[in-house]
Amino acid sequence: MKYRLLRIIALALFIISCDGDDEFDPDTEQRMDFDKFTLVTPLNWSRFYPQGTDGFFGGLTNNQDTLYFDYGVFSFSSIDDIKRDSETISYQELRIGGYSSKIVLEKRAGEIDERFSLYTDKKDGENLNRIYCYDPLEEELVKNIFLSHKFK
């Protein structure tokens, strides 16, 4: 009985902590709506959409770090295909917004800079999102933006 109560309390605390992810401080942060997903960023970040792309592609920047997103079936094949390899510096598997995700720092052949990426996948064959940046100045801030990702 005692262990059952502890399990219920642990589950309740987990659920409460997950609900807190939806909260942000409107005095210092903003929720950016990108039609298919949202991100929480500091107020000094702004979004952009390049001209002439053939998919749902865009980005956000604070004029120091720039994050790009590539959303949809052509962004990557599947979360299961994202694996550690010889180019991987750090690799983390987790669930973000309830979906399978991976955060990867890598030095890819042919690229000058390290690439810091979030891969997240609803596993429905359509809703895949890759958000990435090169050599972030504030890697922890960028990771927190990744962690705020919510599919709509």
Secondary structure, DSSP 8 states (H G I E B T S, - for coil): -HHHHHHHHHHHHHHHHHHGGG---TTTEEEEE-SSEEEEEETT-EEE--TT-SSEEEEEE-SS-EEEEEESTTT-S-GGG----TTEEEEEEEEETTEEEEEEEE--TT-SS-EEEEEEE-SSSS-EEEEEEES-SSHHHHHHHHHT-EE-
